Amino acid sequence: MLAKRIIPCLDIKDSRVVKGTKFLDLKDAGNPVELAKYYNNEGADELCFLDITASHENRKTIIEIVEAVAGEVFIPFTVGGGISTTDQMRDILRAGADKITINTSAVKNPDLIKEGAKLFGSQCIVLAIDAKKIQQSAKKWEVYIKGGRENTSLDAILWAKKAVSLGAGEILLTSMDADGTKAGYDIELTKQIVETVNVPVIASGGAGEIKHIVEIFKKTNCDAALLASILHYKNVSIKEIKKEMERERLVVRT
């Protein structure tokens, strides 16, 4: 059994780490380079860096911050935000990233997934899905792009399946309904995606306490949990999370 991964997420806006609720009401959470170094030393399995306004503002990811963060971490490092060409992917990888995550650009040009996978390998291409439930009575979620600002009307489950067929090697799944609420992950959505694709799925959105992390691993068999505010504001530590996971007989990297 593969070890379950704990991945801190650095959402970047104006060169600072921010965190909001349901993609709104963003608050400052610190310096990205300092936080990256801290999480690397705390035992994070990977790190995720998302330039959350790059697509909306039609600009590239801030390379300088990527380089600075890469210089401080010795764990796999995923970068996303405003990446719309394979040349930009190459630039980000050269700046020190190990993986690329794409959302808006993949929806607008699905062939970008295929092109990226061909050039850099499927393991390097992470499809980010920001999903929102459209009917409370039905199991249907739709994909949002541009930092949660635009509804594409794409069915999230069908889109995940298509993206994997094009070469995406991992899915970063964020529940917009749960994001920042600290009420727990969207188990139903995550379970649907995990059971639909044959690549690793990272659950994101809603962790407020350690039991939520244990729950998402046990109830959905996802591969990793993305964490933001619960870590940024020192509610719990990565060491505490992993100790509880071990107590619950989940395989973790120590």
Backbone bond lengths (Angstrom), bond angles and torsions (degrees), N, CA, C in turn:
res aa  C-N    CA-C-N  psi(-1)  N-CA   C-N-CA  omega(-1)  CA-C   N-CA-C  phi
1 M - - - 1.462 - - 1.535 109.80 -
2 L 1.318 116.27 132.55 1.459 120.36 179.07 1.530 110.71 -73.34
3 A 1.322 115.41 144.93 1.458 120.10 178.22 1.523 110.52 -66.36
4 K 1.320 115.93 140.54 1.461 121.31 176.22 1.533 108.46 -76.65
5 R 1.324 115.88 136.96 1.466 120.18 -174.41 1.531 112.55 -101.35
6 I 1.324 114.78 143.12 1.464 122.31 173.66 1.528 107.06 -110.00
7 I 1.347 116.13 120.14 1.461 121.01 -172.61 1.536 110.81 -125.15
8 P 1.324 117.92 106.01 1.471 119.47 172.45 1.526 109.96 -66.11
9 C 1.325 116.12 143.86 1.463 121.37 -179.89 1.520 110.17 -116.90
10 L 1.320 115.30 127.32 1.456 121.47 176.52 1.526 108.14 -104.48
11 D 1.331 116.55 101.80 1.463 121.14 173.81 1.524 107.23 -84.14
12 I 1.332 116.46 119.98 1.462 120.91 -173.34 1.526 111.87 -107.16
13 K 1.333 115.28 131.08 1.463 122.37 172.62 1.531 107.36 -141.92
14 D 1.339 115.97 127.55 1.470 120.77 -178.74 1.527 111.45 53.40
15 S 1.344 114.73 41.45 1.471 123.13 175.92 1.527 114.45 66.96
16 R 1.334 117.46 15.24 1.467 122.13 177.31 1.515 109.88 -124.47
17 V 1.336 116.53 153.25 1.456 121.13 173.21 1.521 108.11 -78.11
18 V 1.334 116.36 131.86 1.463 121.37 179.33 1.519 110.07 -129.72
19 K 1.321 116.04 162.16 1.465 121.15 174.74 1.506 108.95 -148.79
20 G 1.336 115.79 135.72 1.454 121.17 179.32 1.516 111.63 -126.87
21 T 1.326 115.01 -163.55 1.458 122.37 175.75 1.517 108.15 -126.46
22 K 1.327 115.40 124.27 1.463 121.70 -176.93 1.534 111.41 51.73
23 F 1.353 114.74 38.88 1.467 123.83 175.98 1.536 113.19 74.05
24 L 1.334 117.59 9.79 1.468 121.10 -179.06 1.533 110.20 -124.36
25 D 1.335 116.18 173.38 1.472 122.50 176.17 1.531 111.99 53.02
26 L 1.331 115.47 55.79 1.461 120.49 -177.36 1.529 111.99 -70.02
27 K 1.326 115.15 135.18 1.465 121.47 178.44 1.529 109.53 -124.44
28 D 1.325 115.61 147.96 1.458 120.69 -179.08 1.533 110.50 -66.75
29 A 1.351 115.33 137.43 1.465 119.77 -179.45 1.526 112.79 -127.67
30 G 1.342 116.94 3.10 1.457 117.27 174.13 1.513 115.52 132.08
31 N 1.339 114.02 -176.83 1.463 123.44 179.63 1.530 109.70 -86.01
32 P 1.339 118.92 126.08 1.466 120.52 -175.08 1.529 114.21 -61.63
33 V 1.320 117.37 -38.05 1.464 119.84 -178.42 1.529 110.40 -69.24
34 E 1.329 116.25 -43.88 1.466 120.02 179.51 1.533 111.50 -64.72
35 L 1.343 116.32 -41.81 1.465 119.49 179.09 1.528 111.51 -66.46
36 A 1.332 116.44 -40.22 1.466 120.68 178.85 1.528 110.65 -59.35
37 K 1.317 115.80 -46.17 1.470 121.11 179.39 1.528 110.39 -62.49
38 Y 1.327 116.32 -42.53 1.464 121.25 179.87 1.530 110.93 -61.22
39 Y 1.344 117.27 -47.31 1.462 120.31 -178.16 1.520 112.06 -68.34
40 N 1.317 116.95 -34.89 1.459 120.83 176.27 1.532 109.53 -59.08
41 N 1.325 116.64 -44.06 1.463 121.48 -178.65 1.525 112.99 -75.74
42 E 1.335 116.81 -22.72 1.466 122.07 -178.43 1.524 113.49 -80.55
43 G 1.334 117.08 -12.17 1.460 119.40 178.90 1.508 115.60 104.05
44 A 1.337 117.22 19.87 1.462 119.80 174.31 1.531 109.27 -61.34
45 D 1.326 117.00 145.02 1.463 120.71 -179.97 1.522 111.57 -81.72
46 E 1.325 115.73 -33.98 1.456 121.99 177.67 1.526 106.87 -150.31
47 L 1.320 115.17 175.86 1.457 121.23 177.27 1.525 108.38 -136.60
48 C 1.321 116.95 141.26 1.462 121.50 177.88 1.522 109.72 -122.10
49 F 1.313 116.02 130.78 1.466 123.66 -177.33 1.524 107.38 -120.35
50 L 1.331 117.51 117.11 1.460 121.06 -178.38 1.525 110.70 -123.37
51 D 1.319 115.89 114.72 1.468 121.51 175.89 1.530 105.74 -81.06
52 I 1.329 116.79 91.76 1.468 121.00 -163.09 1.521 115.34 -73.80
53 T 1.328 118.41 -13.07 1.470 118.85 179.20 1.523 113.00 -110.83
54 A 1.337 117.42 2.23 1.466 120.37 -176.14 1.532 112.45 -61.65
55 S 1.334 117.60 -45.36 1.470 120.26 -179.12 1.520 111.07 -67.17
56 H 1.327 115.83 -44.68 1.463 120.37 -179.81 1.531 111.04 -61.75
57 E 1.327 116.31 -36.16 1.465 121.02 -178.37 1.536 112.73 -91.64
58 N 1.342 115.93 4.82 1.467 121.99 178.50 1.527 112.68 52.86
59 R 1.335 114.83 49.02 1.465 118.59 177.53 1.518 109.44 -135.84
60 K 1.325 115.28 169.72 1.457 121.29 -179.98 1.533 110.72 -79.73
61 T 1.330 114.82 161.59 1.456 120.57 172.51 1.533 109.31 -62.73
62 I 1.321 115.93 146.69 1.461 120.71 -178.55 1.533 109.82 -74.03
63 I 1.336 115.68 100.02 1.467 122.30 -175.40 1.528 112.18 -59.85
64 E 1.329 116.34 -39.45 1.468 119.91 -175.24 1.529 111.34 -59.43
65 I 1.319 117.03 -39.29 1.467 119.76 179.72 1.525 109.83 -70.96
66 V 1.323 116.50 -38.38 1.465 120.15 177.51 1.531 109.82 -58.54
67 E 1.328 116.64 -46.28 1.469 120.76 179.78 1.532 111.33 -62.53
68 A 1.331 115.95 -42.26 1.458 120.02 -178.65 1.527 111.48 -65.72
69 V 1.345 116.42 -41.98 1.460 120.33 178.72 1.526 110.34 -66.66
70 A 1.326 116.84 -44.48 1.464 121.25 -179.18 1.525 111.38 -59.03
71 G 1.323 116.16 -30.84 1.451 120.28 179.90 1.517 113.74 -72.13
72 E 1.332 116.56 -13.14 1.465 120.74 -176.55 1.522 113.55 -109.19
73 V 1.324 118.59 -7.52 1.466 119.72 -175.86 1.526 111.85 -120.22
74 F 1.323 114.13 150.77 1.466 120.99 -179.87 1.523 109.62 -127.61
75 I 1.311 114.94 31.89 1.460 122.73 177.13 1.531 107.54 -127.31
76 P 1.338 118.61 160.19 1.466 120.11 178.24 1.522 111.88 -53.37
77 F 1.312 115.40 139.81 1.465 122.78 -168.64 1.526 108.34 -133.53
78 T 1.337 116.63 115.75 1.462 122.38 -178.90 1.522 109.88 -105.04
79 V 1.336 116.01 136.92 1.466 120.87 -177.85 1.521 110.67 -126.84
80 G 1.338 116.45 137.97 1.462 120.95 176.66 1.520 111.23 -147.57
81 G 1.324 114.00 164.73 1.467 120.97 178.37 1.506 111.63 120.38
82 G 1.321 117.96 108.44 1.458 121.67 175.34 1.514 115.46 73.49
83 I 1.328 117.18 15.02 1.472 120.32 -179.49 1.523 108.32 -91.09
84 S 1.326 116.40 112.81 1.467 119.33 -173.27 1.527 114.11 -126.56
85 T 1.340 118.17 0.91 1.471 121.16 178.38 1.522 109.29 -139.65
86 T 1.324 115.99 161.16 1.466 119.49 177.14 1.526 110.70 -70.06
87 D 1.321 117.57 -27.09 1.472 119.95 176.06 1.532 110.17 -64.50
88 Q 1.349 116.24 -40.60 1.459 119.61 177.45 1.528 110.69 -66.89
89 M 1.328 116.59 -37.18 1.462 119.80 175.35 1.524 110.09 -58.46
90 R 1.323 115.74 -46.66 1.462 120.66 -179.76 1.530 111.01 -59.97
91 D 1.326 116.48 -41.95 1.468 120.58 179.69 1.530 111.19 -62.00
92 I 1.340 116.31 -42.31 1.462 121.03 -179.80 1.530 110.68 -66.08
93 L 1.319 116.36 -41.42 1.466 120.37 179.26 1.528 110.63 -65.89
94 R 1.316 116.02 -39.84 1.465 119.85 177.80 1.528 111.48 -66.59
95 A 1.332 116.08 -27.38 1.466 120.40 179.09 1.527 111.87 -75.93
96 G 1.340 116.57 -9.23 1.453 119.80 174.83 1.510 116.97 125.44
97 A 1.334 118.10 -3.48 1.463 120.23 178.77 1.524 110.82 -73.94
98 D 1.323 115.99 153.51 1.468 121.36 176.47 1.523 111.85 -100.02
99 K 1.345 115.64 -28.49 1.463 120.91 -178.86 1.524 109.43 -139.85
100 I 1.327 114.61 157.34 1.469 122.79 179.12 1.521 108.18 -116.36
101 T 1.318 116.81 135.60 1.462 118.79 172.87 1.526 109.87 -116.83
102 I 1.317 115.71 134.33 1.460 121.70 -178.27 1.519 110.09 -130.30
103 N 1.335 115.64 146.38 1.456 121.94 179.07 1.520 109.11 -134.23
104 T 1.334 116.89 -77.37 1.467 121.72 -177.19 1.525 111.74 -54.52
105 S 1.315 116.95 -48.71 1.470 120.53 -176.90 1.518 111.91 -65.80
106 A 1.337 117.32 -32.16 1.466 120.41 179.05 1.521 111.12 -70.28
107 V 1.332 116.66 -38.40 1.465 120.35 177.93 1.530 110.20 -65.15
108 K 1.336 115.39 -43.60 1.464 119.73 -178.04 1.524 112.87 -73.24
109 N 1.326 116.74 -29.30 1.465 121.08 -178.77 1.528 109.13 -143.10
110 P 1.350 117.94 81.06 1.468 121.26 -177.37 1.527 113.55 -56.04
111 D 1.335 117.16 -26.73 1.460 119.56 179.62 1.527 112.08 -63.68
112 L 1.338 116.85 -19.15 1.458 120.21 178.04 1.531 110.51 -61.62
113 I 1.329 116.73 -33.47 1.466 121.03 177.03 1.523 109.48 -62.19
114 K 1.326 115.04 -48.63 1.464 121.04 -179.14 1.526 111.65 -62.94
115 E 1.334 116.05 -43.98 1.463 120.75 -179.03 1.529 111.11 -65.01
116 G 1.328 115.92 -43.18 1.457 120.16 179.39 1.516 111.96 -64.19
117 A 1.335 116.23 -43.40 1.466 120.85 179.81 1.526 111.14 -64.00
118 K 1.321 116.78 -37.88 1.469 120.89 -179.77 1.526 111.08 -66.70
119 L 1.330 116.30 -40.59 1.466 120.54 -177.09 1.527 113.34 -78.92
120 F 1.335 116.09 -40.51 1.467 119.30 -170.37 1.527 114.20 -117.69
121 G 1.330 117.24 -5.80 1.459 121.91 -178.47 1.520 112.01 95.22
122 S 1.325 116.28 143.59 1.470 120.98 -178.54 1.518 112.23 -58.81
123 Q 1.335 116.85 -33.63 1.471 120.16 -177.88 1.524 111.95 -63.00
124 C 1.328 115.83 -16.05 1.465 121.42 -177.01 1.531 112.56 -92.04
125 I 1.330 117.14 -15.66 1.464 121.48 -173.75 1.528 110.66 -105.46
126 V 1.324 115.32 111.73 1.463 122.05 179.75 1.528 108.44 -107.83
127 L 1.320 116.83 121.73 1.462 119.88 175.94 1.518 109.48 -87.17
128 A 1.321 116.51 120.59 1.469 120.97 174.67 1.521 108.85 -90.82
129 I 1.309 116.03 130.28 1.466 121.73 176.64 1.525 108.77 -121.59
130 D 1.328 116.28 117.48 1.465 122.17 172.13 1.522 106.34 -98.62
131 A 1.318 116.23 109.09 1.465 120.72 -171.47 1.524 112.48 -116.50
132 K 1.320 114.47 142.00 1.465 120.57 179.81 1.528 109.00 -131.65
133 K 1.325 115.96 134.32 1.457 120.33 -179.98 1.521 109.33 -70.98
134 I 1.326 116.88 133.35 1.462 118.89 -176.73 1.521 112.81 -103.26
135 Q 1.332 115.96 -19.35 1.459 119.08 177.38 1.521 108.08 -138.94
136 Q 1.299 116.85 122.08 1.460 119.42 -177.67 1.526 112.30 -64.59
137 S 1.321 116.48 -28.45 1.462 119.34 -176.60 1.522 112.76 -85.87
138 A 1.337 116.64 -19.84 1.465 120.45 -177.26 1.521 110.59 -112.67
139 K 1.324 115.36 153.59 1.462 120.64 178.25 1.527 109.07 -87.23
140 K 1.317 115.22 73.56 1.458 119.85 -178.08 1.525 109.79 -138.07
141 W 1.326 113.98 126.71 1.456 120.98 178.74 1.526 108.76 -125.96
142 E 1.322 116.22 143.85 1.460 119.59 179.14 1.521 110.51 -115.38
143 V 1.341 114.69 153.37 1.465 122.56 -175.59 1.524 110.46 -87.16
144 Y 1.322 115.13 132.79 1.462 121.94 175.08 1.524 109.83 -111.62
145 I 1.329 115.47 147.29 1.465 120.57 179.00 1.536 109.70 -126.27
146 K 1.337 115.13 -178.94 1.475 122.17 -179.77 1.529 111.70 54.41
147 G 1.349 113.69 50.46 1.460 119.17 177.49 1.508 113.82 65.15
148 G 1.323 117.00 32.98 1.460 121.48 178.32 1.513 114.96 84.25
149 R 1.331 116.43 8.80 1.476 120.05 -175.31 1.527 113.54 -88.78
150 E 1.324 117.51 -21.89 1.469 119.86 -171.83 1.521 111.39 -130.17
151 N 1.330 116.28 124.79 1.462 121.81 177.36 1.522 109.45 -84.42
152 T 1.322 116.35 127.80 1.470 120.67 -179.02 1.525 112.44 -91.98
153 S 1.342 117.13 -13.21 1.473 124.18 -173.94 1.532 112.63 67.96
154 L 1.344 117.08 5.81 1.458 120.42 176.14 1.527 109.78 -72.84
155 D 1.322 116.50 136.69 1.452 120.94 174.24 1.530 108.16 -71.59
156 A 1.331 117.29 123.39 1.469 121.40 -173.49 1.527 112.74 -60.80
157 I 1.305 117.26 -38.98 1.465 120.57 -177.26 1.523 110.90 -70.63
158 L 1.329 116.57 -44.01 1.464 120.18 178.11 1.524 111.35 -65.79
159 W 1.339 116.77 -36.61 1.455 121.22 179.22 1.527 110.89 -66.34
160 A 1.316 116.65 -40.85 1.471 120.29 177.69 1.529 110.26 -60.52
161 K 1.320 115.75 -44.16 1.470 120.83 -179.64 1.530 111.08 -62.84
162 K 1.323 116.91 -43.49 1.466 121.26 179.76 1.524 110.92 -65.26
163 A 1.323 116.77 -43.54 1.463 121.13 -177.65 1.527 111.37 -62.01
164 V 1.306 116.51 -40.18 1.468 120.13 178.16 1.526 110.03 -66.05
165 S 1.331 117.26 -38.36 1.472 120.05 178.31 1.520 111.52 -65.06
166 L 1.341 116.63 -25.15 1.468 121.52 178.48 1.531 112.37 -85.04
167 G 1.337 117.07 -13.12 1.457 118.88 176.30 1.514 116.84 127.41
168 A 1.344 118.51 0.14 1.472 119.62 177.17 1.525 109.11 -62.66
169 G 1.336 115.95 131.20 1.454 120.08 -176.12 1.512 114.86 -97.88
170 E 1.331 116.13 -3.90 1.460 121.16 -178.85 1.528 108.30 -162.65
171 I 1.335 115.93 151.75 1.462 121.52 178.12 1.521 108.94 -118.44
172 L 1.329 115.17 126.86 1.475 121.01 172.14 1.519 106.17 -103.61
173 L 1.321 115.99 104.29 1.465 122.35 -171.29 1.518 111.53 -104.38
174 T 1.327 116.71 114.89 1.462 121.54 178.59 1.521 110.68 -111.53
175 S 1.318 115.67 124.82 1.463 120.81 173.08 1.517 107.95 -84.06
176 M 1.325 116.84 113.70 1.467 120.42 178.40 1.525 111.31 -66.90
177 D 1.316 116.48 -28.87 1.463 120.46 179.97 1.530 111.51 -69.42
178 A 1.325 116.33 -33.97 1.464 120.81 -176.90 1.521 112.97 -93.23
179 D 1.334 117.38 -20.52 1.460 122.18 -172.50 1.534 113.19 -51.41
180 G 1.330 115.36 123.94 1.460 120.95 175.50 1.515 116.14 73.99
181 T 1.336 117.22 -1.21 1.471 119.79 -176.68 1.531 112.50 -78.68
182 K 1.329 115.91 -23.04 1.474 122.72 -176.42 1.521 111.84 61.53
183 A 1.330 116.02 24.26 1.467 121.33 -178.98 1.529 112.39 -103.29
184 G 1.326 116.48 3.61 1.463 120.56 -179.32 1.512 112.30 110.65
185 Y 1.321 115.09 157.45 1.463 121.86 -179.96 1.531 111.17 -69.61
186 D 1.324 116.73 162.24 1.466 121.29 173.56 1.525 106.83 -83.16
187 I 1.315 115.66 94.39 1.465 121.14 -175.89 1.519 111.40 -65.12
188 E 1.320 116.54 -41.85 1.466 121.25 -177.54 1.534 111.39 -61.34
189 L 1.316 116.66 -48.41 1.464 121.34 178.83 1.524 111.24 -62.81
190 T 1.329 116.71 -48.12 1.460 120.63 -177.92 1.515 111.19 -61.40
191 K 1.317 116.85 -42.28 1.471 121.88 179.77 1.523 110.65 -61.38
192 Q 1.315 116.32 -42.16 1.471 120.34 -179.93 1.526 111.12 -61.48
193 I 1.334 116.36 -44.38 1.460 120.04 -178.91 1.527 110.85 -68.73
194 V 1.323 117.17 -44.82 1.470 121.25 179.93 1.526 110.81 -57.30
195 E 1.328 116.23 -40.64 1.467 120.25 -177.61 1.518 112.83 -78.97
196 T 1.334 117.40 -10.51 1.461 121.55 -178.34 1.520 112.39 -94.35
197 V 1.326 117.99 -34.21 1.469 120.92 -174.77 1.526 111.26 -111.68
198 N 1.327 115.24 160.03 1.469 120.69 -179.12 1.529 111.76 -111.19
199 V 1.334 115.77 28.72 1.464 121.15 176.52 1.532 108.14 -123.46
200 P 1.336 118.15 163.61 1.459 119.86 179.53 1.527 112.55 -59.64
201 V 1.324 115.66 143.50 1.462 122.32 177.98 1.532 108.94 -120.79
202 I 1.331 115.43 128.94 1.459 122.44 176.10 1.524 107.61 -100.75
203 A 1.329 117.17 120.84 1.466 121.23 178.82 1.521 109.80 -85.47
204 S 1.331 116.19 136.04 1.460 120.74 -177.74 1.524 110.80 -142.08
205 G 1.339 115.00 141.52 1.454 120.24 173.58 1.516 113.87 104.98
206 G 1.344 116.74 106.34 1.452 119.70 169.75 1.510 118.25 117.34
207 A 1.340 118.45 -7.33 1.468 119.15 -177.52 1.517 111.09 -66.20
208 G 1.323 116.90 124.03 1.452 121.28 178.94 1.514 112.97 -122.07
209 E 1.333 116.25 -19.88 1.458 121.46 177.60 1.526 108.97 -154.97
210 I 1.322 115.42 168.90 1.463 119.73 -172.64 1.526 111.95 -60.83
211 K 1.319 117.29 -35.78 1.475 119.07 -177.63 1.530 111.94 -60.69
212 H 1.335 117.69 -29.25 1.460 120.25 177.86 1.528 110.92 -66.33
213 I 1.317 116.49 -35.86 1.469 121.20 -179.66 1.526 110.07 -70.10
214 V 1.318 116.15 -45.57 1.463 120.66 177.09 1.528 109.97 -59.90
215 E 1.316 115.95 -43.08 1.470 122.24 -177.69 1.529 112.21 -61.39
216 I 1.338 116.85 -44.73 1.465 118.63 -177.45 1.523 111.38 -66.53
217 F 1.325 117.14 -34.53 1.458 119.95 177.64 1.522 111.66 -70.38
218 K 1.323 116.30 -41.47 1.467 119.82 -175.88 1.529 113.00 -75.78
219 K 1.326 116.06 -33.95 1.468 118.67 -174.07 1.527 114.26 -92.93
220 T 1.332 117.85 -14.03 1.474 118.53 -177.22 1.516 114.63 -126.25
221 N 1.316 117.46 -14.75 1.464 121.19 -176.08 1.530 112.55 61.34
222 C 1.323 117.06 28.81 1.462 119.42 173.89 1.532 108.18 -68.52
223 D 1.313 116.46 165.69 1.467 121.02 -172.44 1.521 113.80 -95.31
224 A 1.329 116.90 -24.14 1.456 120.04 -175.60 1.522 110.12 -153.19
225 A 1.334 115.23 156.67 1.464 121.39 175.77 1.521 108.38 -120.14
226 L 1.325 115.09 126.49 1.460 121.17 176.01 1.523 108.32 -90.55
227 L 1.325 116.34 134.41 1.465 121.28 -176.19 1.518 110.15 -131.06
228 A 1.332 115.51 143.14 1.462 119.32 179.18 1.532 110.17 -131.91
229 S 1.333 116.98 -90.70 1.469 120.01 -171.72 1.521 113.25 -58.43
230 I 1.320 118.43 -35.24 1.466 121.49 -179.13 1.528 110.93 -59.33
231 L 1.352 116.00 -30.00 1.463 120.99 177.83 1.526 112.02 -94.24
232 H 1.336 116.67 -44.23 1.472 119.98 -176.80 1.522 112.39 -56.84
233 Y 1.340 116.01 -38.05 1.458 119.76 -176.99 1.528 112.48 -97.35
234 K 1.342 114.93 15.54 1.477 122.53 173.07 1.529 113.20 58.84
235 N 1.334 116.79 34.55 1.467 119.39 174.69 1.530 110.75 -65.74
236 V 1.331 114.66 -40.30 1.470 121.35 174.99 1.530 107.28 -144.51
237 S 1.318 115.44 167.30 1.464 119.69 176.71 1.526 109.84 -108.84
238 I 1.325 116.48 161.28 1.464 120.71 177.44 1.522 110.06 -62.05
239 K 1.329 117.02 -38.43 1.476 120.79 179.12 1.530 110.58 -61.05
240 E 1.325 117.07 -42.47 1.467 120.70 179.24 1.524 110.73 -64.24
241 I 1.334 116.37 -41.06 1.465 120.62 179.08 1.522 110.47 -61.76
242 K 1.313 116.86 -45.76 1.470 120.39 -176.86 1.526 112.02 -69.04
243 K 1.321 117.22 -34.48 1.466 119.89 177.20 1.526 110.59 -63.35
244 E 1.342 115.96 -42.93 1.465 119.63 179.01 1.525 110.88 -67.53
245 M 1.332 117.31 -38.24 1.463 120.59 176.95 1.530 110.91 -61.04
246 E 1.322 115.70 -41.31 1.470 119.41 177.49 1.519 110.98 -63.18
247 R 1.338 116.27 -41.14 1.470 120.03 177.98 1.531 111.39 -61.15
248 E 1.339 114.81 -31.53 1.466 120.55 179.72 1.530 112.07 -88.72
249 R 1.340 115.15 10.72 1.473 123.16 176.06 1.525 113.26 64.22
250 L 1.318 114.81 32.65 1.469 119.89 172.10 1.529 107.24 -93.66
251 V 1.316 117.11 142.60 1.463 121.35 179.72 1.527 109.23 -79.27
252 V 1.321 116.28 124.37 1.471 120.57 -179.41 1.522 109.66 -130.54
253 R 1.329 114.92 158.84 1.465 120.29 173.53 1.524 107.57 -91.26
254 T 1.300 116.14 129.19 1.470 119.86 -178.91 1.522 110.81 -109.90
